[in-house]
C-alpha cells in the first residue's frame, strides 16, 4: 500500500478528529485542521466554501485533466458511549458515521500525492460539511464548486459496517436511495374523552393512516422494486381527557428510482385523503425529496473498480454490489458532474460492526491506509502521464 508509511500519522489524525466532533456547518475544528495540513503539504487551499468547506488544489504536469475526491466532515448529535481513550470530548456530539475516517483517508492521499504523486493533471480534494442534513453538497455547488474549479469527474466513499474490513464495492447506476420526508396534517374536531361521538378524533383517524401507509410497499410496489416507508413521529394536541382535533404524522420514505418514488407519493396522498374523507375531515400531505438517488456513471464506476482491483485484488472487490437503502448527498455532486460513489467494508465485529449512527460505533483504523492508498491509486490511474 502506497501510504503504509503514514499509518501512525493517519491514526493520530483520525483519533484527534474523533475527539472533536461538530455537526452540520459547525465543523470548524475539522475544517481548520484540514486547511492547515493541506497548506503544510504545499497544496493550494480554498476555505469558506459552504461556511466550513475546504477545497485543496494540487496540479502537476501540463495536462488539463482533473479529478475531484470528496470526503465529508460532519458528526452527529449523539452522545458517545464508547470508553476508549479517544472518545468524543463533546457531549451529544459524535462521529457515529465514520466521517472522521473519511476525512483522514483523503488527507493521507493528499499528503502522499503532494510529495510522491505520479500524475499529470489536477486533483481537487473536496472536504464537505453537512452531509447528514443533505445540505453540504448543494451549498458547495451553489457557492461555485463546479464553476470556480474545473472538475472533470468526482468520487466519494463511505465505510460500511457488516462488510468485511477493507473490501471494496460499487456498481453502475443507482447505489443508494433517495430520501423523501413527508408530513400529513390532519384537521379533525377535538372534544371530551367521554364523548367521542361528538368529536372527530385525530388519534383514531391518524392511526388508521399510519397502518395503511405500511401497505404501500407490500401492496402498491412491484415486488422487484425496493422502497421504504417509515413513520417516525405522530403528534397531536390531545390531553389526558381531551380528544385531539389536530394531528401531524411525520416520516421518511426511500426509493431507488423515480418511478417508485412517484408511486409512494401518489399512494400516500390517496390513502391519507381517502381515510380522512371517510370521516368527513380534511388533511394536507407534504412530500419532499431532500436527497436524490446516488447514480454512478458507467465510465466512472468502471474506473473506480479497476483501481480497487489493482490495489486490493479481484477477491476483495465487487463491481456489482447490491444497492444500499440509505441516502447520501454525494448524489447531488454526481448529478452535476460524472461521478462514482464507492463503499469500503468497516468490519463485522465489535464497534466497527455496529449499525451506522449507533452510539457505540467506531471507524476501523485498518481502513486508513487502504482507503488513502485507494484514492492515490485512483488519482494516478485517471491522470496517467
Secondary structure, 3 states (H helix, E strand, C coil): CCCHHHHHHHHHHHHHHHHCCCCCCCCHHHHHHHHHHHHHCCCEEEEEECCCEEEEEEEECCCCCEEEEEEECCCECCCCCCCCCCCCCCCCCECCCCHHHHHHHHHHHHHHHHHHCCCCEEEEEEEECCCCCCCHHHHHHHCCHHHHCCCCCEEEEEEEECECCCCEECCCEEEECEEEEEEEEEECECEECCCHHHCECHHHHHHHHHHHHCHHHHHHCCCCCCEEEEEEEEEECCECCEECCEEEEEEEEEECCHHHHHHHHHHHHHHHHHHHHHCCCEEEEEEEEEECCEEECHHHHHHHHHHHHHHHCHHHEECCCCCECCCCCHHHHHHHCCEEEEEEEEECCHHHHCCCCCCCCCCCCCHHHHHHHHHHHHHHHHCCC
